[in-house]
Amino acid sequence: MFAFLYPLIPWPGVMMLGYLIGAMYKQDYISEKRQKQLLLYGIVITLFFIALRLTNFYGDPSEGHMQKNIAFTVLSFLNEPNIRLH
């Protein structure tokens, strides 16, 4: 018998996040404040993700390499943490 529990592990976190952010969509909540907060949350989460990738603790462990331009190299970095820049 097999148990596929991986999708269930992060689900409580997604539900808690929904309850927290859901309060920002009440009618009496100021939309400009909500937009600023969501932008700030997005920036912080993105920076945290990049820092996590730089530690090489999370993500694809394969060796990365330079791409044909900087945009593709950055995208490759986000996909593969071990970019060799030489």
FENURCOR-V455197 format. One record per run of one state. SS is the DSSP state (A for helix, B for strand, O for the rest). FROM is the first residue (numbers start at 0). TO is the last residue. If there is no record, write none. Layout:
ss=SS from=FROM to=TO
ss=SS from=FROM to=TO
//
This chain:
ss=O from=0 to=4
ss=A from=5 to=8
ss=O from=9 to=9
ss=A from=10 to=24
ss=O from=25 to=29
ss=A from=30 to=53
ss=O from=54 to=58
ss=B from=59 to=62
ss=O from=63 to=68
ss=A from=69 to=78
ss=B from=79 to=81
ss=O from=82 to=85
//
